[in-house]
Amino acid sequence: MIPADLRRLIRRMASENPTWGQERIADELLLKLGIRISPRSVRKYMPEPVSGRPRGDQRWSTFLRNHAQAIVACDFFVAVTATFRQIYVFVVTHHSSRRTAALQCHEAPDGRLDAATVATDVRTR
């Protein structure tokens, strides 16, 4: 059983820091006060979110919508040709337009991936 003053402290920390979750509160209690408590126990004593009230944190979809102009996705993969040769492919795609910003293909991953070229391609598209 957790003491009443610790339960009050957990509720206070959660209400004063709406973006903090159970992990963060448990970490703060351990680091600042030396109180070891599991995140699951913290969750048990956190106040229930009020329905109809927006969340204190950003959802992933909101984050992407707000920052899509500045985000690119990168992927490095191997493609096999019809003659069974391997080609190493590096692709950079803009999140906002979903268009390919840079594409490089090489027969061997020997370091020829030109980072400066990729950076230039990403900035200019």
N, C-alpha and C positions, 0 to 999 in steps of 0.2 A: 504494500500500500504506500502510495506517495503522500508525503505530508501536505496538508492544506496550503501552506505558504508556497510550496513549490508548484502546486497546481495553479494558484493565483498568478505566480510569476510566469508560468507557461502561457496562460491566457493573456496576460498583459503584453508579453513579448510578441505574441501572435497578432494581437490587435494593433499594437504600435508599429509593427513591421509587416504589413500585409503581403509583401513579396517573399517573406521568409516561409519556408516549408518546415516540415518536421525535422529533416536532416540538419538544416541550418540552426534551428533552435537548439537541438541536442548538442551540436558542435559548439555553439556559443556558451551553453551551460557548462560544458566540459572545459573549454579553453579559459573562460573568464572567471568561473566560480569553482571549477574543479568538481562539479557535480556530474557523475556518470549516470546517464539515463538513455535508454534506447529510443530511437526515433519513433518506434511503434508506440511506446508509452507516451511520448510527447503528443503524438497524433490523437491518442485517446482523450487527452485533456485540453486539446485546442478547441476554441469555440467553433461551433458549426457555422458555415458560411450562410449569410442571409440571402434568401432567394430573391431574385430580381435585382440584386446589387451586382455590378460588374466585378469580375475577379481582379485581384490586385496585381496579377502578373499578366504578361502578354502571351497569348496563344501563339503557337508556331506559325499558323497561317497569317496572323496579324503581323508578326515579325517579318515574314517573307514579303508581304504586301508593302510594308513600310520601308524595307531596305532592298527590294529587288533590283533597283538600279545599280547598287554597289556590289551585288553578289554574283559570283561566277561558280560554276560547278566544273570540276576536272575529273577526268577518268583516263586511266591507262590500261589498255587491254591488248590481248593477242588475237589477231585474226588469221585464220588459215585459208589460203587460196585454193582454187580448184586443182592446182598442181601440188598441193600439200606443203607449200612454203609458208613459214610463219612470218607475219608482218606485225610489228609492234606499233600500236597506234596511241597517240595522246590527243585528247579532245578537250577543249574548253568551251563551255556553253554559258551564255548570259541568261540569268534567271528571268529578267524583265521581258526580254524579247523571245526567249527560247531559241535563239539562233546560235549557230556555231561561231565562236569568236576566233578559235585557232584550231588547227588540225595538222598534226605532223605524223608521218609514217616512216618507219625505218625497218630494214631487214634484220638488224641486230641492235640490241640495246647497249650500244658502246659509248654512250654519253654524248651523242650528237644532238640530243634534244636541246635546242637553242632557247634558253629561258628568255633572253633579250628579245628574240623574235616573237615568242609567245606573248610577252608583256606588251610589246608594241601592237600586236594584232588585237589584243584584248582592249587596249585603250582607244584604238582608232575605230572600232566597230560599234 
